Amino acid sequence: MNSATLASLAAYFVLMLAIGLYAWRKSTGDSEGYLLAGRNLPPSVAALSAGASDMSGWLLLGLPGALYAAGLVEAWIGIGLFLGALANWVIVAPRLREQTERIGNALTIPQFLANRFPERGTALRVTSAIIIVVFFTVYTAAGLVGGGKLFETAFAGILPNTMFSDYMLGILITAGIVLAYTMIGGFLAVSLTDFVQGLIMMFALIIMPLVVMFGPGGSAGGSLQEVPVDGFLNLTQGLTAIGFISAVTWGLGYFGQPHIIVRFMAIDKVKNVPRAAAFGMGWMGIALIGSIGLGIAGRAYVERNGLVIDDPETIFIVLAQLLFHPAVTGFLYAALLAAIMSTISSQLLVSSSSLTEDFYRLFLRRNASEREAVNVSRVAVALVAVAASVLASDPNSEVLGLVANAWAGFGAAFGPLILLALLWHGKDGVGMTGTGAVAGLVTGAGVVAAWITLGWNQAFLGGPGLYEIVPGFGAAMLAIIVVSKATQKRPLAA
């Protein structure tokens, strides 16, 4: 490991901690500041924060790894995500920004749901908070697995000898840095670091595929056709109906991801949502194209140069070591850590906000001061990080698999609920009910968990597995509509 590489990484860590200290001085005096940055994020910061917290290590590990292994057919996941994110910005963002402030000035998604359906407020807050903490612990673990894989692959034999393996030490270092700036600076620190990290990720995903394809020994031209996988460059090769549905329906998950939609709540003005959407979708388009190009060109480069890569999800790390000056390699490692850390920090903060606002303040200390609530949030951040680190300790964990499970859990539990809460008011104000909302939450999360337990996401009806978000989302939507109609109280006739 070259000293220039270590210097680049050290500079990145110092920058993240400096941003955390800046945010601590600016916006951690009360809960609204610590958990939502005072609803004062500029459109560009909100957009890149949403994008960076969304994409995670999946963008540089999971998606390129899937394309490296199976070819262009795996790009349908990216296409589905792009369409889902666009719909999220158009449908959810402006309405959620306006309604969360107008209906009780909610700081968390569970608070908004409780304010929207006060007759079932406590049940909604508790149920949704439990789902958030459970699935975000899994989701955070997925990010830490990415950090462990980076340190295990890139720093093998270089890290100091400890009681921990290189993989586990990578998890602890990643979690430690994220904890530092998240606990210190809260939502503003997370959002500002996301903005910087989003830029780093985008530049890395522009540079890497271009160098792989057109640099010395690159994979440009006919060599892309030499990959020994049938239909490697065919978007439909081996694609079944169930496989297509499973890939494109990743986009449904956007409507129910608390760590993404909370960014909508923090944009400074409702009228600035379209500007934020333009920033966010432009960034996402560039990032997804770069990630897809990395997986395809990386496989061609490996085949052309006779390399052996045991874990497809490490293709970014391997190419960063082989093709770039050590200082640039350090920058690329920082990009991967940026992707990982931006998501982890967002998830930790949303989990801690639910533990604080929807458990501690609801049941233990209703009259807790703002300073006490902020300190409890910091403790909650640490607790979730510890639980996620334990869950991520298995080095055989796959980033894409863990992300897929957590993404589906949130998408099915919260997606239909958020959409209908914002859109379905019905005639005379009679639409979705609190009981219907609880039914949707429980049904969505329960169906996803059952589907995974039964293995139907791996094999379904004698064929390939059906992604668990499909049955979960559909069942939750149906449960909300049926139960709401059954529990609606019609206004008395005049």
ZAMARGU-4260 file (C-alpha; in steps of 0.2 Angstrom, whole numbers, plus 5000, padded with zeros to 4 digits):
<rodrens>
0) 5000/5000/5000 | 5008/5016/4994 | 5009/5031/5006 | 5000/5042/4993 | 4985/5030/4994
5) 4985/5031/5012 | 4986/5050/5012 | 4971/5051/5000 | 4961/5041/5012 | 4967/5050/5027
10) 4962/5067/5019 | 4945/5060/5015 | 4942/5055/5033 | 4948/5072/5040 | 4936/5081/5028
15) 4921/5070/5034 | 4926/5074/5052 | 4928/5092/5048 | 4911/5093/5041 | 4904/5085/5056
20) 4911/5098/5067 | 4905/5112/5056 | 4887/5105/5057 | 4889/5103/5076 | 4891/5121/5078
25) 4877/5126/5066 | 4862/5115/5069 | 4862/5103/5084 | 4854/5114/5097 | 4837/5106/5096
30) 4828/5090/5088 | 4822/5099/5072 | 4840/5105/5069 | 4848/5088/5074 | 4836/5077/5065
35) 4830/5088/5050 | 4843/5102/5048 | 4829/5115/5052 | 4821/5111/5036 | 4833/5122/5027
40) 4843/5112/5015 | 4847/5120/4998 | 4840/5110/4983 | 4857/5104/4977 | 4862/5097/4994
45) 4845/5089/4997 | 4846/5081/4980 | 4864/5074/4981 | 4861/5069/4999 | 4845/5059/4993
50) 4855/5051/4979 | 4871/5047/4989 | 4861/5039/5004 | 4851/5029/4991 | 4865/5021/4981
55) 4877/5015/4994 | 4890/5003/4991 | 4878/4994/4980 | 4882/5006/4966 | 4901/5002/4966
60) 4900/4984/4973 | 4883/4975/4970 | 4878/4982/4953 | 4895/4981/4944 | 4897/4963/4952
65) 4880/4958/4945 | 4884/4964/4928 | 4902/4957/4929 | 4894/4940/4932 | 4879/4939/4921
70) 4880/4953/4908 | 4870/4968/4902 | 4853/4959/4907 | 4857/4964/4925 | 4855/4983/4920
75) 4836/4981/4921 | 4838/4984/4940 | 4846/5001/4936 | 4833/5005/4924 | 4819/5001/4936
80) 4828/5011/4950 | 4829/5026/4938 | 4811/5026/4934 | 4806/5023/4952 | 4817/5038/4958
85) 4809/5049/4945 | 4792/5045/4950 | 4797/5048/4969 | 4803/5065/4965 | 4787/5070/4955
90) 4774/5061/4966 | 4780/5060/4984 | 4793/5074/4986 | 4782/5090/4984 | 4767/5083/4994
95) 4778/5076/5008 | 4787/5092/5010 | 4771/5102/5011 | 4761/5090/5022 | 4774/5085/5035
100) 4776/5103/5040 | 4758/5108/5038 | 4751/5093/5048 | 4759/5094/5065 | 4777/5099/5059
105) 4783/5081/5059 | 4801/5077/5061 | 4800/5058/5057 | 4790/5048/5045 | 4781/5039/5060
110) 4777/5056/5067 | 4769/5061/5050 | 4759/5045/5049 | 4753/5048/5067 | 4748/5066/5064
115) 4739/5061/5048 | 4729/5047/5056 | 4728/5052/5075 | 4715/5039/5079 | 4728/5026/5077
120) 4743/5037/5080 | 4752/5027/5094 | 4750/5011/5085 | 4757/5019/5069 | 4772/5026/5077
125) 4777/5011/5087 | 4774/4999/5072 | 4783/5009/5059 | 4797/5013/5071 | 4800/4994/5074
130) 4800/4991/5056 | 4812/5005/5053 | 4824/5000/5066 | 4824/4981/5061 | 4826/4983/5043
135) 4838/4998/5044 | 4849/4987/5055 | 4850/4974/5041 | 4853/4988/5028 | 4867/4996/5038
140) 4875/4979/5040 | 4875/4978/5021 | 4885/4994/5020 | 4897/4988/5033 | 4900/4972/5023
145) 4905/4984/5009 | 4918/4992/5020 | 4924/4975/5026 | 4927/4969/5009 | 4936/4985/5004
150) 4949/4983/5018 | 4950/4964/5016 | 4954/4966/4998 | 4964/4982/4997 | 4973/4981/5013
155) 4977/4963/5015 | 4993/4960/5026 | 4995/4979/5028 | 4983/4983/5043 | 4991/4981/5060
160) 4989/4964/5068 | 4975/4964/5080 | 4962/4951/5087 | 4951/4955/5072 | 4953/4950/5054
165) 4956/4963/5040 | 4937/4961/5036 | 4931/4964/5053 | 4944/4978/5056 | 4937/4986/5040
170) 4919/4985/5047 | 4925/4993/5064 | 4935/5007/5055 | 4920/5011/5043 | 4907/5011/5058
175) 4919/5022/5069 | 4921/5036/5056 | 4903/5036/5052 | 4898/5036/5070 | 4909/5051/5074
180) 4902/5063/5061 | 4884/5057/5063 | 4884/5058/5082 | 4892/5075/5082 | 4883/5084/5068
185) 4867/5076/5065 | 4856/5078/5049 | 4866/5093/5043 | 4882/5084/5044 | 4875/5068/5036
190) 4868/5079/5022 | 4883/5089/5019 | 4895/5074/5019 | 4882/5066/5007 | 4884/5080/4995
195) 4903/5079/4995 | 4902/5060/4994 | 4890/5061/4980 | 4902/5071/4970 | 4916/5059/4973
200) 4906/5044/4968 | 4901/5053/4952 | 4918/5057/4947 | 4924/5040/4951 | 4911/5032/4940
205) 4915/5043/4926 | 4934/5040/4927 | 4935/5021/4930 | 4925/5015/4915 | 4934/5026/4903
210) 4951/5021/4909 | 4946/5002/4909 | 4940/5004/4891 | 4952/5015/4883 | 4968/5015/4895
215) 4983/5003/4892 | 4977/4985/4890 | 4959/4992/4890 | 4944/4983/4884 | 4938/4994/4870
220) 4932/4989/4854 | 4929/4970/4849 | 4936/4964/4865 | 4919/4967/4873 | 4913/4953/4862
225) 4926/4941/4868 | 4918/4938/4885 | 4914/4919/4887 | 4896/4922/4892 | 4882/4919/4880
230) 4873/4935/4876 | 4884/4945/4888 | 4879/4962/4879 | 4861/4957/4876 | 4849/4966/4887
235) 4836/4952/4886 | 4848/4936/4886 | 4840/4923/4897 | 4827/4936/4904 | 4811/4928/4910
240) 4795/4936/4914 | 4798/4934/4932 | 4816/4939/4931 | 4810/4955/4922 | 4797/4959/4935
245) 4809/4956/4949 | 4822/4968/4941 | 4811/4983/4936 | 4801/4982/4952 | 4816/4988/4962
250) 4809/5005/4958 | 4794/5003/4968 | 4805/5003/4984 | 4808/5021/4982 | 4791/5027/4989
255) 4795/5018/5006 | 4813/5022/5010 | 4813/5033/5025 | 4832/5038/5023 | 4828/5045/5006
260) 4811/5053/5008 | 4816/5062/5024 | 4827/5072/5012 | 4811/5079/5004 | 4805/5085/5021
265) 4821/5095/5024 | 4821/5105/5007 | 4821/5123/5011 | 4805/5127/5001 | 4792/5117/4992
270) 4794/5127/4976 | 4812/5121/4975 | 4808/5103/4974 | 4808/5103/4955 | 4826/5110/4955
275) 4831/5097/4968 | 4823/5084/4956 | 4833/5090/4941 | 4850/5089/4951 | 4845/5072/4959
280) 4840/5063/4942 | 4855/5070/4933 | 4867/5064/4946 | 4858/5047/4946 | 4858/5045/4927
285) 4877/5048/4927 | 4880/5036/4942 | 4870/5022/4935 | 4878/5023/4918 | 4895/5023/4925
290) 4891/5008/4937 | 4884/4998/4922 | 4899/5002/4911 | 4911/4997/4925 | 4903/4980/4927
295) 4903/4976/4908 | 4920/4984/4904 | 4928/4977/4919 | 4923/4959/4914 | 4930/4961/4897
300) 4946/4968/4904 | 4948/4954/4916 | 4946/4941/4902 | 4957/4950/4890 | 4971/4951/4903
305) 4969/4933/4910 | 4965/4939/4928 | 4956/4929/4941 | 4943/4937/4952 | 4935/4926/4966
310) 4922/4939/4971 | 4913/4949/4957 | 4908/4962/4969 | 4926/4967/4972 | 4929/4972/4953
315) 4930/4990/4957 | 4943/4988/4971 | 4954/4976/4960 | 4954/4988/4945 | 4957/5003/4956
320) 4973/4994/4962 | 4979/4989/4944 | 4975/5004/4933 | 4979/5020/4943 | 4992/5030/4952
325) 4992/5026/4970 | 4985/5044/4974 | 4971/5041/4962 | 4968/5024/4969 | 4966/5032/4986
330) 4953/5044/4979 | 4944/5029/4971 | 4944/5020/4988 | 4937/5035/4996 | 4923/5035/4983
335) 4919/5018/4988 | 4919/5022/5006 | 4909/5038/5002 | 4895/5027/4994 | 4895/5016/5009
340) 4896/5029/5023 | 4884/5041/5015 | 4870/5027/5016 | 4875/5021/5033 | 4875/5038/5041
345) 4858/5042/5034 | 4851/5025/5040 | 4858/5027/5058 | 4851/5044/5059 | 4833/5039/5054
350) 4834/5024/5066 | 4840/5035/5080 | 4826/5047/5077 | 4813/5034/5078 | 4820/5027/5094
355) 4821/5044/5101 | 4805/5052/5095 | 4794/5037/5093 | 4799/5027/5109 | 4809/5037/5121
360) 4798/5053/5120 | 4782/5044/5117 | 4784/5031/5132 | 4798/5036/5144 | 4800/5055/5144
365) 4786/5064/5136 | 4793/5081/5143 | 4811/5078/5139 | 4821/5094/5134 | 4828/5097/5117
370) 4845/5094/5123 | 4841/5078/5132 | 4832/5072/5116 | 4848/5076/5105 | 4859/5066/5117
375) 4847/5051/5117 | 4848/5052/5098 | 4867/5051/5099 | 4866/5036/5110 | 4853/5027/5099
380) 4865/5030/5084 | 4879/5020/5093 | 4867/5006/5098 | 4861/5003/5080 | 4879/5004/5073
385) 4884/4990/5086 | 4870/4979/5081 | 4873/4981/5063 | 4892/4977/5065 | 4887/4961/5073
390) 4876/4956/5059 | 4889/4961/5046 | 4902/4950/5054 | 4900/4936/5042 | 4912/4939/5028
395) 4902/4928/5016 | 4888/4941/5016 | 4883/4948/4999 | 4880/4966/4998 | 4867/4965/4984
400) 4857/4951/4994 | 4856/4961/5010 | 4852/4977/5002 | 4838/4968/4992 | 4830/4961/5007
405) 4830/4978/5017 | 4825/4988/5001 | 4810/4976/4999 | 4805/4977/5017 | 4804/4996/5017
410) 4796/4997/5000 | 4782/4985/5004 | 4779/4992/5022 | 4780/5010/5018 | 4778/5013/5000
415) 4759/5010/4998 | 4756/5018/5014 | 4765/5034/5010 | 4758/5035/4992 | 4740/5033/4998
420) 4742/5044/5014 | 4748/5058/5002 | 4735/5055/4988 | 4720/5046/4994 | 4708/5058/5003
425) 4692/5052/4995 | 4675/5061/4994 | 4670/5071/5009 | 4688/5068/5016 | 4684/5050/5018
430) 4698/5039/5011 | 4712/5030/5020 | 4710/5027/5038 | 4722/5024/5053 | 4717/5006/5054
435) 4720/5003/5036 | 4737/5011/5038 | 4742/4999/5052 | 4736/4985/5041 | 4746/4990/5027
440) 4762/4992/5037 | 4760/4975/5045 | 4755/4966/5029 | 4769/4973/5019 | 4783/4969/5031
445) 4775/4952/5035 | 4773/4946/5017 | 4791/4951/5013 | 4798/4942/5028 | 4788/4927/5025
450) 4793/4927/5006 | 4811/4927/5011 | 4809/4914/5024 | 4800/4902/5012 | 4814/4905/4999
455) 4802/4911/4986 | 4814/4925/4981 | 4826/4912/4976 | 4814/4899/4967 | 4796/4902/4964
460) 4784/4890/4955 | 4798/4879/4948 | 4807/4894/4941 | 4818/4909/4946 | 4813/4918/4962
465) 4801/4932/4962 | 4808/4948/4971 | 4799/4949/4988 | 4794/4967/4985 | 4781/4962/4972
470) 4770/4952/4983 | 4773/4963/4998 | 4769/4979/4989 | 4753/4972/4981 | 4747/4964/4998
475) 4750/4980/5007 | 4741/4991/4995 | 4726/4978/4995 | 4726/4978/5014 | 4726/4997/5015
480) 4711/4999/5003 | 4701/4984/5010 | 4703/4989/5028 | 4701/5007/5025 | 4684/5005/5016
485) 4678/4993/5030 | 4683/5006/5043 | 4678/5022/5035 | 4665/5033/5045 | 4654/5041/5032
490) 4647/5058/5037 | 4629/5058/5042 | 4616/5063/5030 | 4609/5081/5032
</rodrens>
